[in-house]
């Protein structure tokens, strides 16, 4: 509800009753009392099923990525602006580069950053102390965002599908937080060459180094498949676009990526070779594109 009037969309016969305890949200504030108050108000709203609460932006990114890896992305982020280290505006910029950014509601005691917040396409801007009635309006907007996203997804499902080897243009812009020597830095998905399993973690390798992220290789494989990543071994996930060479030596298949030689297991070899041949095959009537792989030992055709 907003302004005390029933919403004709929310009260429609196909939606009435389906909003009870359906939303999963994240609250971020470095001040414990403010975070507790916000969490209490959010949990009091009958449309919210689950609230995660964290005290800084780095923890927030971990929660968001963990939720995506589990196939249960959060529906919205309630975000304080002035925080030490990575502040709320910085975090919102990072979230805007996600393949599917969650709606952001800023919650702050300061009015000055409001213009910049809305330039970042914030869904709403709440001033502290937050009133339950005003918070309810923000949740109402989130509900509409969720319904609109579902409708768009249903439309996409009924539309012609993309070729299996195409990459959505926005996927490469996704930003991932990684740990390196106790410091969190952010890398673009498009810059990741390959991923290596490390127990409960995965090491993401780029041209300039590597960093750890708490995620299972299986989850990353599923999540990044449409961005051109493919499993080649129980311990390795690679970006097809970064493979320099495919080798067969002494009966063992491997790929070379930026100087690193990675083994390809027998169970993944056929699928990988098919994908590489498909990417390297020129389109009808066109010359052979630049950068086509030239595998050794007669594997190219």
N, C-alpha and C positions, 0 to 999 in steps of 0.2 A: 504494500500500500504506500502511496505518496499523497501528501496534503489531505489525508483523511478520506480520500475518494477511492473506490474500488478500481482496480486496473482491468479494463476490458480484455486485455491479452492474458494476464495471469488468471483471470476468472473464467477463461474459455473452457468448454466442456472437455477438451483434450488435455488440459493442464491442471484443472482444479484438483487439489489433493495430492498432486505428484511432486509438490515442492517441499513437503514436510521432511525435515532432516535429510536433505539431499546434497547440500554443499559442503565441500572440504576446503578450508582456507588456512592461510599462514599469517601469523601476526609477528611483526619485527619491531622491537624497541629496546634500546640499550638501558633504559631505566626500568628496574624491576617493578616498582609500584604501578607505573603507567602500563606496563605490559600485562600485569595481573588484572588491572581494571578493564583493559581492552579485551582480554581473553574472556573475562567473566561476562561482559556485555555480548560478545559474539556467541558464546555458548548459550546465552539466554534467548537468542533468536531461534524460533521454531523451524527456520529453513536451513539452519546450519547443523550438519551432522558431526563434523570433526574440526578441531582447531589445533594446529601446531603452533608453538610459541618459541621464538629464539631471540637472542640478545644482540646479534650482529649480522652483517650482510653475508659474510662467508658461510656462517652456519645456515643462513637462509638458502643460499645456493645449493648447499649439500642436501638440504631437505627437499628442495624442488627437483633436483636431479634424481634423488632416490625415489621420489614419488613417480617420476616419469619412467624410470627403469622398471618399476613395479607395475607399470601400466595403469596407474591411478593418478594422473596429473592433478595438481591442486587447482581449484576453480578461481582463486583470487589471492592477492597478497595485500594485507593491511600494513603499511610501511611508514615508520617514523622517518623524518628527513635528516635531522641533525644527530649524527652518530659518529663516534671516533672511527678513524680508518676509512673504510669505504662507506660513504654516507648514503642516505636514501635515494638521492638523485642519481648518484653513481650506479647504485644497484638497479634502478629503473632503466638506465641506459643499457646495462648488460641484459636485462630481461627483454628489452625491446628487440634484441638480436636473436632471441630464441625462435625456433621454427614456428612455434605456437605460443606466443607470449601470454602469460596469465594477466588478467585485468589487475591494475594497481590502484589502490585507494591510499592516498597519503593521509597520515594522521600526525599532526604537529601542533605545537603551541605558537608557531610563527606564521604570519600571513605573507611575509615578503617573498618566499619562493613559489607562491601560487602560480604565477605566470609561467615560470620555467617548468613547473610540474605539469601543467596542462599542455605545454609544448611537447612534453614526453608522452602525451596521449593518456594521461591519468584518467581513470574512470570517475574519480571523485576526490574531494579534498576536505578532510574533516579537521576542525580545530579542537584542541584540548581545552578543557575537559570535554570528552565526547558524551553527548546526550544519546540515550537509547533511541529516541524518536529519529534523530538525525542519522544514526547508524543504520536504522531500519531502511532509510531511503537508499543508502549505499548498497545494502544487501539486495534491495529491490532491483537496482541497476545491474548488479552481478547476475541475478536470476535471468534478466533479459539477455545479458551477454551469453550466458550458458545456453539458453534456448536458441539464440541466433546461431551460435557455433554448431549446435546439434543439427539445425536446419541446413546449414551450409555443408556439413559433413554428409548428410543424407542426400543432398543434391549432387555432391561430388561422387557419391557411390553409384548414383544412377547415370552419371555422365560417362562418356567413353574413357577408358582407363589409359594411363600413360604407358609408353613402352617400358619394359622391365629394366632396360639399361639407361633410362633417362633419369636425371637428377633434378628435383625441384629447385629452382634458383635460390630460394631463401635458405635451404638447408645448410649451405656452406657458411652462412653468416652466424650460425649458432655459436655461442661462446661457452666454453667449459672451464670451470675453476679447477686448477690442479695444484697439488702441494709439491714444493721443491725446497728442501732444506729448511723447513719450518715456515716458508713464505708462500702465500697463495698468489698465483698469477693466473691470467686468463688467456686462453688460446682459442683461435677460431677452428671450427671443425674442418674447414677447407685446408688448414695447414697441417693436419695430422696425417702422417705418412703410414704409420702402422701402430697397432696396440698389442701390448704384451701382458699376459696374465701374471699377476703376482699375488697369489692367495686370494684374500678378500678384496684386493685392489687390482687396478689395471694401470699399466704405465703407458702414457700416450707419448709417442715419439714424433718430433717435428724436425725441421732442418736445423733448428738452433738449439735443440736440447730435448729434455723429456721431463715429465712430471706425473705424479700419482693421483688417481681419482678413486674413490671408494665405489667400485661398481664391478659386477660380474661380467665376464666376457660375453656370456650368452645374452645378457640384457643389452649390451652395447651393439652386439651383432644385429639383434632385432630392431633396435631403435635407429641404427644408422645404415640399414640395408639400402634404403632408397637414396642415400647420399653416396652410394658407390663403394661401400665397405663389404668385404667378403671374408669368410672364415677360411683359412688355409691349413690350420693346424689347431689342436686343442689349446695351444698356448698363444696363437697369433691371429689377429684380425688385421687385414690390410686394406688400404685405399687403392682401388684399381687404377685410378688416375696417376698414382705416384710410382707404379711399378715400372722399373727401367728395363728389366730383362727377365726372361723365363729360361731356366737352365735344366738340362737333363745330363747328369754325370754319374757314371757307375750305377745306373738304374735308379738314382735318387733325383726327384724333382725339387727345385728351389726357385725362389724369386729374389731379385736384387732390387733394393729400394734405397737410393741415396748412399750406396756403399755397404749397406747391411745385407747379408745373405740369410734368408729365412727359409726353413724347410717347409715343404708342402706334403702333407700326409696323403696316403693313397686314397683315402675315402673322399678327400676334397679335390684331388688332382683333376678329375674329368670335368667337374663343374667349373673350376677356375679356368681351365684351358678353353672351354666353351665361351665363357664370359670375355676372355681376352681376344679371342678370334672375332667375336661379335663386335667388340669395340674397335678392332683394327680394320674390319672390312669396310672398304670405301663404299659410299652410296652410289647407286646406279648413275652413270653419266658423269661422275666426278673423278678427279685424279686422286691418287693416294694421299691422304692428309698427312701433314707434318706431325712428327712425334709418334708415328705408329711403331709399336713394339717390333723388334727384330729378334725373336727367340732363336737360340742356337740349336744345333744338333737336329735340324729338320723338323722342329716342332711348329713352325710357323703356318703350315697349311695342311 
